[in-house]
């Protein structure tokens, strides 16, 4: 039977904690494989923001946004875990 | 920006956010499926497959002047973000001749770094000015 879960402020995704009920071999596979241990580095203040192009929803239309189009303006770029995540 | 598709952005705007903000979200809601942009900015979490609450201030030259990253359950303080933008704008307009001390808000005193000010900040700036 599917189990209920309590929604939090992150977008609900598969919970790696549920590996508890799996056998040891399956658990070992679940432990971070080296290939996914990608180095995540934080960007530096005072340096250029990496340019990107992304699809967007903007006042009734679907548009493509490129960061470089905003040169000459102040930009606030905000990330969040997912739509409908409460806060 | 989040990993949601533009279709989900539309549903969230139309069904919820437009009921909080008249006219709906006034800026583009960007989609970052797969977290490519979030990875470049260091806010994509591989394990959960989503992005954390990262906020970046980018100046007119395209340079990052500041950022803040929070875990999902705590919302941001938009007033503080605007205060920081106003401070960076003032510094930029002064061509770096002025600096904003701790607790600065528009209208409050700035400092003009110079050889004469070294060791003398205590004479012109008091700690309670950081808290009002």
Backbone of each chain as ProteinMPNN parsed JSONL, in Angstrom:
{"seq_chain_A": "XXXXXXXXXXXXXXXXXXXXXXXXXXXXXXXXXXXXXXXXXXXXXXXXXXXXXXXXXXXXXXXXXXXXXXXXXXXXXXXXXXXXXXX", "coords_chain_A": {"N_chain_A": [[0.841, -1.211, 0.0], [0.534, 2.238, -0.782], [2.194, 4.726, 1.191], [1.264, 7.388, 3.442], [2.745, 10.67, 3.407], [4.216, 13.457, 5.147], [4.018, 16.667, 3.905], [6.8, 18.852, 3.464], [8.769, 21.913, 3.419], [10.368, 21.592, 1.269], [10.403, 20.562, -2.136], [8.532, 17.637, -2.556], [10.342, 14.652, -2.787], [11.833, 11.48, -3.642], [12.706, 9.752, -0.727], [15.829, 9.275, 0.623], [16.261, 8.177, 3.049], [14.544, 6.094, 3.372], [15.785, 3.815, 2.679], [16.323, 2.13, 4.73], [14.802, -0.208, 5.056], [15.751, -1.782, 3.121], [17.932, -4.465, 1.879], [21.391, -5.108, 2.849], [23.104, -5.069, 0.635], [21.733, -3.567, -1.273], [21.669, -1.179, 0.099], [24.351, -0.485, 0.162], [24.8, 0.123, -2.477], [23.269, 2.362, -2.623], [24.706, 4.211, -1.134], [26.472, 7.156, -1.644], [27.613, 7.016, -4.852], [30.86, 7.331, -6.345], [30.847, 8.601, -8.791], [28.781, 10.43, -8.694], [29.644, 12.217, -6.912], [30.102, 14.921, -7.504], [31.953, 17.896, -7.674], [30.739, 20.661, -6.033], [30.932, 23.989, -6.385], [30.848, 27.164, -4.823], [29.862, 30.287, -6.187], [31.796, 33.33, -6.651], [31.75, 36.425, -4.862], [31.883, 39.669, -6.35], [32.76, 38.783, -8.73], [32.004, 37.921, -12.182], [28.637, 37.036, -12.859], [27.598, 33.807, -13.804], [26.489, 33.426, -17.131], [23.257, 32.503, -18.471], [20.588, 30.826, -20.208], [17.121, 30.472, -20.002], [13.883, 28.879, -20.008], [10.793, 30.577, -19.278], [7.88, 31.59, -17.354], [5.905, 34.365, -17.858], [3.721, 36.718, -17.074], [1.373, 35.575, -18.435], [2.569, 34.564, -20.685], [4.847, 32.267, -22.334], [8.267, 32.554, -22.254], [11.709, 33.128, -23.315], [14.475, 33.64, -21.318], [17.475, 35.441, -21.021], [20.297, 35.904, -19.019], [22.247, 37.853, -19.64], [20.813, 39.754, -21.067], [20.009, 41.54, -19.224], [22.053, 43.214, -18.569], [23.253, 46.307, -17.388], [21.204, 46.744, -15.717], [20.026, 46.295, -12.32], [19.869, 43.092, -10.898], [17.909, 40.646, -9.256], [18.376, 37.413, -8.572], [16.628, 34.637, -7.816], [16.476, 31.489, -6.303], [14.504, 28.575, -5.53], [13.066, 25.771, -3.692], [10.816, 24.624, -4.914], [7.687, 25.032, -6.722], [4.737, 25.858, -4.911], [5.796, 25.388, -2.376], [5.199, 26.442, 0.155], [6.661, 28.553, 1.837]], "CA_chain_A": [[0.0, 0.0, 0.0], [1.269, 3.511, -0.703], [2.123, 5.321, 2.533], [1.14, 8.852, 3.522], [3.896, 11.399, 3.942], [3.921, 14.821, 5.547], [4.768, 17.571, 3.037], [7.597, 19.896, 4.11], [8.966, 23.085, 2.568], [11.119, 21.218, 0.082], [9.56, 19.826, -3.068], [8.616, 16.226, -2.167], [11.08, 13.758, -3.678], [12.122, 10.183, -3.039], [13.481, 9.909, 0.496], [16.911, 8.285, 0.67], [16.217, 7.555, 4.372], [13.706, 4.904, 3.348], [16.657, 2.679, 2.384], [16.436, 1.312, 5.946], [14.149, -1.51, 4.928], [16.402, -2.564, 2.073], [19.019, -5.294, 2.376], [22.675, -4.416, 2.924], [23.69, -4.875, -0.69], [21.033, -2.44, -1.885], [22.092, 0.013, 0.819], [25.711, -0.135, -0.246], [24.677, 0.758, -3.786], [22.695, 3.681, -2.404], [25.69, 5.163, -0.617], [26.943, 8.002, -2.732], [28.622, 6.523, -5.778], [31.861, 8.365, -6.608], [30.539, 9.329, -10.009], [27.87, 11.538, -8.444], [30.286, 13.109, -5.946], [30.496, 16.068, -8.293], [32.346, 19.013, -6.815], [29.874, 21.827, -6.171], [31.635, 25.135, -5.825], [30.048, 28.375, -4.709], [30.436, 31.342, -7.001], [32.477, 34.322, -5.81], [31.255, 37.802, -4.947], [32.823, 40.544, -7.058], [33.073, 38.176, -10.037], [30.882, 37.852, -13.131], [27.625, 35.999, -12.678], [27.562, 32.957, -15.002], [25.332, 33.677, -17.991], [22.433, 31.331, -18.767], [19.322, 31.045, -20.892], [16.145, 29.556, -19.403], [12.474, 29.162, -20.305], [10.126, 31.218, -18.141], [6.49, 32.016, -17.473], [5.896, 35.781, -17.524], [2.475, 37.429, -17.347], [0.516, 34.952, -19.422], [3.291, 34.043, -21.85], [6.08, 31.513, -22.139], [9.338, 33.329, -22.89], [13.075, 32.688, -23.035], [15.195, 34.709, -20.619], [18.931, 35.296, -20.942], [20.779, 36.828, -17.985], [22.992, 38.963, -20.251], [19.901, 40.804, -21.541], [19.766, 42.463, -18.114], [23.225, 44.06, -18.312], [22.809, 47.699, -17.291], [20.183, 46.806, -14.666], [20.258, 45.471, -11.126], [19.097, 41.849, -11.002], [17.829, 39.718, -8.126], [18.146, 36.059, -9.074], [16.212, 33.837, -6.653], [16.195, 30.057, -6.472], [13.7, 28.022, -4.444], [12.978, 24.316, -3.871], [9.762, 24.177, -5.822], [6.405, 25.714, -6.658], [3.824, 25.41, -3.852], [6.509, 24.921, -1.177], [4.716, 27.106, 1.379], [7.233, 29.782, 2.374]], "C_chain_A": [[0.873, 1.258, 0.0], [1.103, 4.109, 0.682], [1.972, 6.833, 2.447], [2.496, 9.452, 3.86], [3.479, 12.825, 4.233], [4.695, 15.776, 4.635], [5.54, 18.613, 3.842], [7.79, 21.045, 3.144], [9.912, 22.826, 1.405], [10.137, 20.514, -0.84], [9.654, 18.341, -2.706], [9.349, 15.384, -3.214], [11.309, 12.443, -2.947], [13.048, 10.378, -1.841], [14.559, 8.831, 0.597], [16.943, 7.571, 2.019], [15.43, 6.245, 4.341], [14.497, 3.653, 2.982], [16.804, 1.731, 3.56], [15.868, -0.084, 5.78], [14.792, -2.371, 3.843], [17.525, -3.431, 2.65], [20.36, -4.572, 2.213], [23.268, -4.122, 1.551], [23.065, -3.667, -1.381], [21.456, -1.133, -1.228], [23.466, 0.48, 0.364], [25.683, 0.586, -1.591], [24.175, 2.187, -3.625], [23.685, 4.701, -1.875], [26.357, 5.855, -1.783], [27.991, 7.364, -3.637], [29.588, 7.657, -6.121], [31.491, 9.228, -7.81], [29.615, 10.522, -9.756], [28.448, 12.522, -7.431], [30.919, 14.284, -6.68], [30.884, 17.214, -7.353], [31.417, 20.203, -7.076], [30.604, 23.01, -5.553], [30.724, 26.343, -5.845], [30.691, 29.439, -5.592], [31.005, 32.426, -6.079], [31.871, 35.711, -5.969], [32.332, 38.67, -5.59], [33.211, 40.013, -8.421], [31.81, 38.128, -10.896], [29.916, 36.729, -12.777], [27.601, 35.142, -13.943], [26.307, 33.23, -15.833], [24.541, 32.381, -18.203], [21.215, 31.775, -19.565], [18.346, 30.042, -20.304], [14.734, 29.911, -19.85], [11.798, 29.75, -19.062], [8.652, 31.45, -18.446], [6.451, 33.47, -17.034], [4.607, 36.427, -18.014], [1.703, 36.867, -18.547], [1.225, 34.353, -20.62], [4.46, 33.168, -21.425], [7.171, 32.223, -22.925], [10.696, 32.689, -22.584], [13.829, 33.871, -22.44], [16.688, 34.417, -20.64], [19.444, 36.328, -19.948], [21.449, 38.056, -18.612], [22.1, 40.078, -20.802], [19.67, 41.867, -20.469], [20.998, 43.296, -17.758], [22.767, 45.511, -18.339], [21.719, 47.875, -16.239], [20.643, 46.003, -13.455], [19.337, 44.252, -11.212], [19.092, 41.122, -9.657], [17.468, 38.359, -8.698], [17.849, 35.164, -7.872], [15.9, 32.399, -7.038], [15.317, 29.614, -5.313], [13.424, 26.551, -4.746], [11.866, 23.861, -4.809], [8.505, 25.003, -5.664], [5.561, 25.08, -5.552], [4.541, 24.966, -2.576], [6.323, 25.854, 0.03], [5.34, 28.448, 1.774], [7.953, 30.604, 1.311]], "O_chain_A": [[1.863, 1.314, 0.73], [0.032, 4.025, 1.284], [2.471, 7.476, 1.524], [3.308, 8.812, 4.527], [2.524, 13.343, 3.654], [5.924, 15.705, 4.593], [5.006, 19.19, 4.789], [7.064, 21.153, 2.156], [10.222, 23.739, 0.64], [9.153, 19.935, -0.38], [10.764, 17.828, -2.56], [8.999, 15.412, -4.394], [11.006, 12.325, -1.76], [14.053, 11.084, -1.933], [14.259, 7.638, 0.649], [17.553, 6.511, 2.153], [15.632, 5.382, 5.195], [13.946, 2.552, 2.975], [17.353, 0.639, 3.409], [16.416, -1.044, 6.322], [14.431, -3.535, 3.664], [18.011, -3.181, 3.753], [20.448, -3.555, 1.526], [23.858, -3.064, 1.33], [23.759, -2.852, -1.99], [21.587, -0.107, -1.894], [23.713, 1.675, 0.203], [26.436, 1.533, -1.818], [24.572, 3.095, -4.355], [23.546, 5.899, -2.12], [26.751, 5.231, -2.769], [29.139, 7.191, -3.227], [29.181, 8.817, -6.182], [31.78, 10.424, -7.846], [29.648, 11.505, -10.496], [27.827, 13.539, -7.124], [32.096, 14.595, -6.504], [30.209, 17.46, -6.353], [31.323, 20.689, -8.203], [30.862, 23.034, -4.35], [29.929, 26.525, -6.768], [31.914, 29.488, -5.729], [30.73, 32.438, -4.879], [31.521, 36.122, -7.075], [33.528, 38.444, -5.405], [33.902, 40.687, -9.186], [30.695, 38.276, -10.395], [30.327, 35.619, -12.44], [27.584, 35.686, -15.047], [25.197, 33.262, -15.301], [25.104, 31.289, -18.122], [20.865, 32.955, -19.586], [18.698, 28.877, -20.122], [14.412, 31.082, -20.048], [12.189, 29.452, -17.934], [8.229, 31.501, -19.601], [6.918, 33.789, -15.94], [4.424, 36.653, -19.21], [1.422, 37.567, -19.52], [0.602, 33.716, -21.47], [4.991, 33.299, -20.323], [7.021, 32.466, -24.123], [10.811, 31.827, -21.712], [13.819, 34.969, -22.996], [17.122, 33.309, -20.325], [19.07, 37.499, -20.022], [21.233, 39.178, -18.154], [22.555, 41.206, -20.987], [19.194, 42.963, -20.767], [20.992, 44.008, -16.754], [21.988, 45.904, -19.207], [21.347, 48.999, -15.902], [21.525, 45.15, -13.551], [18.163, 44.378, -11.559], [20.127, 40.995, -9.002], [16.38, 38.177, -9.244], [18.708, 34.957, -7.015], [15.153, 32.139, -7.982], [15.371, 30.201, -4.232], [13.526, 26.118, -5.893], [11.98, 22.807, -5.433], [8.271, 25.604, -4.615], [5.673, 23.881, -5.298], [3.958, 24.24, -1.77], [7.242, 26.01, 0.834], [4.603, 29.402, 2.026], [8.489, 31.67, 1.612]]}, "seq_chain_B": "XXXXXXXXXXXXXXXXXXXXXXXXXXXXXXXXXXXXXXXXXXXXXXXXXXXXXXXXXXXXXXXXXXXXXXXXXXXXXXXXXXXXXXXXXXXXXXXXXXXXXXXXXXXXXXXXXXXXXXXXXXXXXXXXXXXX", "coords_chain_B": {"N_chain_B": [[13.509, 31.11, -9.809], [13.233, 27.66, -10.34], [13.29, 24.031, -10.334], [10.942, 23.318, -11.468], [8.605, 22.982, -14.226], [7.671, 25.366, -16.833], [4.97, 25.155, -17.134], [3.987, 24.306, -14.668], [4.759, 26.526, -13.203], [3.008, 28.385, -14.292], [0.541, 27.382, -13.38], [0.89, 27.644, -10.613], [1.172, 30.417, -10.349], [-1.297, 31.282, -11.451], [-3.25, 30.011, -9.88], [-2.618, 30.412, -7.198], [-0.529, 32.401, -6.432], [-1.38, 34.721, -7.757], [-3.501, 35.379, -6.257], [-2.414, 36.422, -4.046], [-0.84, 38.524, -4.86], [-1.742, 41.29, -6.627], [-2.506, 41.049, -10.019], [-0.672, 39.104, -10.417], [2.558, 37.372, -10.512], [5.103, 39.724, -10.938], [7.475, 39.446, -12.32], [9.686, 37.436, -14.442], [9.165, 33.918, -14.09], [11.447, 31.566, -13.777], [12.477, 28.475, -15.295], [14.348, 25.642, -14.42], [14.976, 22.921, -15.277], [16.481, 19.895, -14.308], [18.445, 21.257, -13.031], [20.653, 22.705, -14.049], [21.449, 25.444, -14.153], [21.275, 26.064, -11.446], [23.312, 24.443, -10.501], [25.577, 25.716, -11.558], [25.504, 27.977, -9.989], [25.851, 26.981, -7.505], [23.741, 26.13, -5.864], [22.196, 23.933, -6.308], [20.902, 20.918, -5.144], [22.044, 17.834, -5.356], [21.173, 15.398, -4.151], [18.461, 15.7, -3.319], [17.45, 16.688, -5.626], [16.545, 19.248, -6.05], [16.551, 22.916, -5.806], [18.11, 25.066, -3.386], [17.13, 27.838, -1.204], [18.414, 30.216, -2.687], [19.703, 33.504, -3.152], [20.726, 35.993, -5.289], [22.485, 39.001, -5.768], [22.942, 40.925, -8.524], [24.937, 43.187, -10.253], [24.788, 46.144, -12.499], [26.927, 45.655, -14.243], [26.951, 42.976, -14.454], [28.132, 41.647, -12.419], [28.364, 39.609, -9.492], [27.287, 40.851, -6.483], [26.478, 40.066, -3.986], [25.21, 37.329, -1.99], [22.762, 35.045, -0.599], [21.972, 32.049, 0.985], [19.512, 29.793, 1.901], [18.194, 26.988, 3.755], [15.307, 24.945, 2.867], [12.94, 25.382, 4.8], [12.866, 28.03, 5.817], [11.825, 31.238, 5.079], [12.715, 34.102, 2.999], [13.978, 37.484, 3.755], [12.672, 40.079, 2.322], [12.83, 42.852, 2.597], [15.374, 43.202, 3.678], [16.915, 42.351, 1.561], [16.342, 44.396, -0.317], [17.417, 46.54, 1.105], [20.134, 45.901, 1.009], [20.574, 46.071, -1.762], [20.102, 48.824, -2.116], [22.244, 49.809, -0.635], [24.44, 48.83, -2.114], [23.969, 50.236, -4.458], [24.344, 52.872, -3.625], [27.075, 52.834, -2.942], [28.132, 52.272, -5.451], [27.31, 54.536, -6.94], [28.811, 56.444, -5.638], [31.236, 55.906, -6.589], [32.808, 54.176, -5.126], [33.834, 55.746, -3.091], [32.415, 55.965, -0.789], [31.285, 54.044, 2.044], [29.041, 51.679, 3.545], [28.24, 51.476, 6.854], [27.742, 48.826, 9.356], [24.35, 47.991, 9.838], [23.412, 50.072, 8.338], [20.943, 52.085, 6.747], [18.897, 53.567, 4.14], [19.369, 57.065, 4.261], [20.766, 57.09, 6.611], [24.03, 57.737, 8.109], [27.014, 57.485, 6.112], [30.297, 56.067, 5.688], [33.472, 57.516, 4.873], [36.068, 56.079, 3.711], [39.45, 56.716, 4.502], [42.896, 57.715, 4.97], [42.843, 59.318, 7.266], [40.69, 58.343, 8.684], [41.362, 55.952, 9.748], [41.367, 53.962, 12.58], [39.739, 55.755, 13.819], [37.063, 55.362, 13.631], [35.457, 54.827, 15.798], [34.951, 57.315, 16.852], [33.088, 58.522, 15.234], [31.094, 56.71, 14.653], [28.704, 54.793, 16.339], [28.044, 51.835, 18.253], [25.319, 51.362, 18.778], [24.087, 52.286, 16.543], [24.007, 50.245, 14.81], [21.8, 48.832, 15.374], [19.365, 50.201, 15.321]], "CA_chain_B": [[13.917, 29.962, -10.606], [13.202, 26.361, -9.671], [13.358, 22.946, -11.311], [9.602, 23.096, -12.024], [8.42, 23.395, -15.622], [6.915, 26.618, -16.979], [3.54, 24.841, -16.998], [3.696, 24.324, -13.229], [4.858, 27.943, -12.81], [1.75, 29.043, -14.687], [-0.515, 26.924, -12.469], [1.113, 28.224, -9.278], [0.845, 31.835, -10.456], [-2.708, 31.52, -11.718], [-4.135, 29.477, -8.85], [-2.298, 30.818, -5.823], [0.218, 33.656, -6.26], [-2.165, 35.867, -8.241], [-4.457, 35.724, -5.199], [-1.641, 37.151, -3.025], [-0.289, 39.732, -5.491], [-2.643, 41.72, -7.7], [-1.88, 41.004, -11.34], [0.227, 37.955, -10.489], [4.0, 37.604, -10.323], [5.489, 40.778, -11.881], [8.774, 39.176, -12.948], [9.692, 36.094, -15.048], [9.384, 32.733, -13.244], [12.324, 30.766, -14.627], [12.48, 27.026, -15.112], [15.709, 25.094, -14.504], [14.874, 21.47, -15.241], [17.777, 19.238, -14.209], [19.306, 22.023, -12.127], [21.921, 23.125, -14.672], [21.821, 26.798, -13.702], [21.488, 25.952, -10.003], [24.63, 23.849, -10.281], [26.573, 26.776, -11.804], [25.455, 28.95, -8.897], [26.159, 26.297, -6.244], [22.568, 25.969, -5.008], [21.438, 22.725, -6.665], [21.198, 19.788, -4.271], [22.003, 16.579, -6.104], [20.468, 14.325, -3.466], [17.006, 15.889, -3.357], [17.068, 17.058, -6.98], [15.935, 20.585, -6.082], [17.444, 24.019, -5.476], [17.879, 25.69, -2.086], [16.671, 29.221, -1.339], [19.554, 31.094, -2.968], [19.334, 34.818, -3.686], [21.949, 36.636, -5.756], [22.376, 40.393, -6.224], [23.835, 41.087, -9.674], [24.965, 44.62, -10.565], [24.599, 46.423, -13.933], [28.029, 45.084, -15.023], [26.827, 41.522, -14.451], [28.937, 41.07, -11.33], [27.645, 39.232, -8.277], [27.72, 41.666, -5.342], [26.196, 39.383, -2.729], [24.208, 36.264, -2.063], [22.326, 34.427, 0.648], [21.385, 30.746, 0.667], [18.836, 29.222, 3.066], [17.545, 25.686, 3.543], [13.913, 25.174, 2.467], [11.808, 25.804, 5.643], [12.894, 29.429, 6.263], [11.642, 32.198, 3.985], [13.671, 35.215, 2.942], [13.54, 38.801, 4.183], [12.779, 40.889, 1.111], [13.288, 44.2, 2.971], [16.83, 43.161, 3.837], [17.474, 42.292, 0.209], [16.258, 45.746, -0.888], [18.391, 47.37, 1.817], [21.46, 45.605, 0.462], [20.656, 46.64, -3.114], [20.246, 50.275, -1.961], [23.61, 50.064, -0.174], [25.359, 48.633, -3.247], [23.743, 51.327, -5.408], [24.995, 54.07, -3.087], [28.528, 52.657, -3.082], [28.445, 52.366, -6.872], [27.172, 55.932, -7.359], [29.915, 57.229, -5.054], [32.441, 55.327, -7.203], [33.623, 53.516, -4.114], [34.387, 56.653, -2.082], [31.659, 55.817, 0.456], [30.993, 52.683, 2.475], [27.894, 51.696, 4.451], [28.564, 50.694, 8.057], [26.775, 47.849, 9.845], [23.053, 48.549, 10.216], [23.048, 51.218, 7.486], [19.695, 52.127, 5.98], [18.865, 54.841, 3.416], [19.213, 58.23, 5.13], [21.743, 57.062, 7.702], [25.375, 58.169, 7.712], [27.954, 56.549, 5.498], [31.689, 56.365, 6.052], [34.355, 57.778, 3.735], [37.367, 55.53, 4.093], [40.618, 57.536, 4.157], [43.945, 57.529, 5.98], [42.464, 60.006, 8.508], [39.629, 57.62, 9.402], [41.903, 54.722, 10.337], [41.412, 54.01, 14.043], [38.877, 56.833, 14.323], [35.653, 55.061, 13.381], [34.747, 54.893, 17.086], [34.575, 58.704, 17.144], [31.952, 58.975, 14.414], [30.063, 55.675, 14.512], [28.479, 54.113, 17.621], [27.496, 50.484, 18.022], [23.844, 51.306, 18.772], [23.626, 52.613, 15.195], [23.851, 48.984, 14.068], [20.588, 48.129, 15.806], [18.102, 50.951, 15.26]], "C_chain_B": [[13.84, 28.7, -9.768], [13.247, 25.282, -10.749], [11.988, 22.624, -11.922], [9.527, 23.562, -13.485], [7.641, 24.712, -15.668], [5.406, 26.375, -16.858], [3.14, 24.877, -15.52], [3.778, 25.761, -12.697], [3.542, 28.658, -13.112], [0.623, 28.66, -13.718], [-0.364, 27.556, -11.089], [0.743, 29.714, -9.292], [-0.666, 32.034, -10.54], [-3.611, 31.1, -10.555], [-3.827, 29.93, -7.433], [-1.666, 32.211, -5.757], [-0.57, 34.882, -6.716], [-3.242, 36.268, -7.239], [-3.754, 36.467, -4.06], [-1.175, 38.496, -3.566], [-1.169, 40.095, -6.668], [-1.914, 41.703, -9.043], [-0.901, 39.848, -11.501], [1.683, 38.357, -10.341], [4.504, 38.598, -11.375], [6.838, 40.564, -12.561], [8.759, 37.756, -13.526], [9.957, 34.987, -14.013], [10.156, 31.729, -14.096], [12.307, 29.289, -14.263], [13.892, 26.488, -15.343], [15.667, 23.575, -14.361], [16.257, 20.817, -15.24], [18.782, 20.016, -13.374], [20.608, 22.517, -12.717], [22.383, 24.501, -14.18], [22.119, 26.782, -12.199], [22.845, 25.36, -9.665], [25.722, 24.894, -10.492], [26.659, 27.745, -10.63], [25.655, 28.3, -7.52], [24.969, 26.079, -5.327], [21.729, 24.731, -5.342], [21.873, 21.58, -5.769], [20.933, 18.491, -5.021], [21.088, 15.532, -5.475], [18.96, 14.474, -3.542], [16.519, 16.316, -4.735], [16.365, 18.403, -7.08], [16.971, 21.649, -5.695], [17.099, 24.616, -4.113], [17.488, 27.155, -2.295], [17.859, 30.173, -1.474], [19.082, 32.397, -3.575], [20.61, 35.592, -4.009], [21.66, 38.061, -6.203], [23.423, 40.588, -7.319], [23.781, 42.541, -10.123], [24.872, 44.864, -12.075], [25.757, 45.937, -14.822], [27.962, 43.564, -15.09], [27.672, 40.853, -13.383], [28.064, 40.746, -10.131], [28.167, 40.078, -7.12], [27.439, 40.976, -4.017], [25.234, 38.242, -2.946], [23.884, 35.749, -0.68], [21.68, 33.107, 0.255], [20.796, 30.141, 1.938], [18.307, 27.831, 2.728], [16.027, 25.917, 3.419], [12.921, 25.735, 3.488], [11.783, 27.275, 6.058], [12.836, 30.373, 5.07], [12.6, 33.37, 4.092], [13.101, 36.48, 3.573], [13.756, 39.758, 3.012], [13.266, 42.304, 1.434], [14.802, 44.246, 3.109], [17.514, 43.087, 2.473], [17.468, 43.684, -0.431], [17.264, 46.68, -0.213], [19.792, 47.151, 1.256], [21.615, 46.192, -0.938], [20.857, 48.151, -3.021], [21.664, 50.633, -1.513], [24.605, 49.901, -1.326], [25.199, 49.744, -4.284], [24.435, 52.597, -4.939], [26.513, 53.99, -3.276], [28.945, 52.836, -4.541], [28.377, 53.819, -7.35], [28.3, 56.797, -6.816], [31.263, 56.804, -5.633], [33.407, 54.771, -6.143], [34.205, 54.448, -3.061], [33.641, 56.546, -0.751], [31.417, 54.342, 0.747], [29.852, 52.748, 3.483], [28.201, 50.839, 5.67], [27.438, 49.731, 8.428], [25.482, 48.539, 10.258], [22.624, 49.732, 9.369], [21.696, 51.0, 6.814], [19.713, 53.439, 5.211], [18.6, 55.995, 4.382], [20.212, 58.259, 6.268], [23.135, 57.385, 7.178], [26.187, 57.055, 7.047], [29.352, 56.901, 5.994], [32.49, 56.603, 4.781], [35.752, 57.3, 4.109], [38.514, 56.422, 3.609], [41.679, 57.294, 5.216], [43.547, 58.162, 7.319], [41.449, 59.228, 9.34], [40.147, 56.352, 10.095], [42.005, 54.867, 11.857], [40.492, 55.044, 14.655], [37.39, 56.558, 14.106], [34.859, 55.201, 14.681], [34.289, 56.312, 17.425], [33.308, 59.129, 16.401], [30.812, 57.959, 14.33], [29.946, 54.898, 15.817], [27.765, 52.785, 17.382], [25.965, 50.45, 18.014], [23.269, 51.673, 17.398], [23.453, 51.358, 14.338], [22.488, 48.357, 14.324], [19.294, 48.911, 15.66], [17.42, 50.82, 13.907]], "O_chain_B": [[14.316, 28.664, -8.633], [13.242, 25.59, -11.941], [11.884, 21.759, -12.791], [10.293, 24.426, -13.914], [7.034, 25.123, -14.679], [4.654, 27.288, -16.517], [2.088, 25.41, -15.165], [2.978, 26.165, -11.853], [3.034, 29.43, -12.299], [-0.153, 29.515, -13.291], [-1.349, 27.956, -10.468], [0.09, 30.21, -8.374], [-1.244, 32.838, -9.807], [-4.617, 31.753, -10.278], [-4.686, 29.841, -6.555], [-2.203, 33.103, -5.102], [-0.444, 35.957, -6.129], [-3.826, 37.347, -7.34], [-4.411, 37.069, -3.211], [-1.12, 39.485, -2.835], [-1.328, 39.306, -7.6], [-0.833, 42.277, -9.179], [-0.361, 39.633, -12.586], [2.004, 39.517, -10.082], [4.356, 38.354, -12.572], [7.293, 41.43, -13.307], [7.911, 36.951, -13.143], [10.85, 35.106, -13.175], [9.604, 31.12, -15.012], [12.148, 28.908, -13.103], [14.548, 26.829, -16.327], [16.252, 23.014, -13.435], [17.104, 21.146, -16.071], [19.851, 19.501, -13.044], [21.575, 22.731, -11.986], [23.55, 24.694, -13.838], [23.08, 27.397, -11.737], [23.458, 25.728, -8.663], [26.677, 24.966, -9.718], [27.728, 28.265, -10.311], [25.63, 28.983, -6.497], [25.152, 25.863, -4.129], [20.681, 24.503, -4.737], [23.064, 21.298, -5.643], [19.793, 18.106, -5.281], [20.324, 14.863, -6.171], [18.249, 13.502, -3.798], [15.316, 16.31, -4.996], [15.676, 18.68, -8.062], [18.098, 21.336, -5.313], [15.929, 24.663, -3.731], [17.51, 27.654, -3.42], [18.256, 30.84, -0.518], [18.176, 32.412, -4.408], [21.456, 35.82, -3.144], [20.7, 38.304, -6.934], [24.622, 40.439, -7.085], [22.697, 43.077, -10.352], [24.875, 43.91, -12.853], [25.584, 45.82, -16.035], [28.815, 42.93, -15.711], [27.903, 39.645, -13.427], [27.149, 41.494, -9.79], [29.357, 40.031, -6.807], [28.097, 41.271, -3.02], [24.53, 38.188, -3.954], [24.619, 35.979, 0.28], [20.918, 33.055, -0.71], [21.498, 29.992, 2.939], [18.011, 27.53, 1.572], [15.525, 26.967, 3.821], [12.081, 26.537, 3.079], [10.777, 27.733, 6.6], [13.677, 30.321, 4.173], [13.214, 33.6, 5.133], [11.913, 36.554, 3.887], [14.878, 40.19, 2.745], [14.016, 42.896, 0.659], [15.439, 45.218, 2.703], [18.566, 43.69, 2.264], [18.465, 44.105, -1.017], [17.887, 47.512, -0.874], [20.544, 48.105, 1.054], [22.664, 46.746, -1.268], [21.677, 48.713, -3.747], [22.222, 51.637, -1.954], [25.502, 50.725, -1.498], [26.173, 50.149, -4.918], [25.038, 53.316, -5.735], [27.149, 54.949, -3.712], [29.964, 53.46, -4.839], [29.261, 54.284, -8.069], [28.702, 57.77, -7.453], [32.309, 57.294, -5.206], [34.627, 54.884, -6.255], [34.987, 54.007, -2.218], [34.148, 56.973, 0.286], [31.353, 53.509, -0.157], [29.703, 53.741, 4.194], [28.398, 49.629, 5.554], [26.334, 49.807, 7.89], [25.514, 49.557, 10.949], [21.588, 50.341, 9.637], [21.358, 49.899, 6.381], [20.462, 54.347, 5.574], [17.708, 55.908, 5.226], [20.484, 59.318, 6.834], [23.395, 57.321, 5.977], [26.064, 55.874, 7.372], [29.547, 57.927, 6.646], [32.236, 55.985, 3.747], [36.52, 58.023, 4.743], [38.544, 56.83, 2.448], [41.381, 56.719, 6.263], [43.865, 57.624, 8.38], [41.354, 59.422, 10.552], [39.455, 55.759, 10.923], [42.653, 55.787, 12.357], [40.46, 55.202, 15.876], [36.553, 57.422, 14.368], [33.712, 55.646, 14.661], [33.347, 56.492, 18.197], [32.554, 59.981, 16.872], [29.688, 58.315, 13.975], [30.942, 54.404, 16.346], [26.99, 52.636, 16.438], [25.369, 49.616, 17.332], [22.101, 51.402, 17.121], [22.832, 51.401, 13.276], [22.061, 47.464, 13.592], [18.218, 48.347, 15.856], [16.35, 51.391, 13.697]]}, "name": "protein", "num_of_chains": 2, "seq": "XXXXXXXXXXXXXXXXXXXXXXXXXXXXXXXXXXXXXXXXXXXXXXXXXXXXXXXXXXXXXXXXXXXXXXXXXXXXXXXXXXXXXXXXXXXXXXXXXXXXXXXXXXXXXXXXXXXXXXXXXXXXXXXXXXXXXXXXXXXXXXXXXXXXXXXXXXXXXXXXXXXXXXXXXXXXXXXXXXXXXXXXXXXXXXXXXXXXXXXXXXXXXXXXXXXXXXXXXXX"}
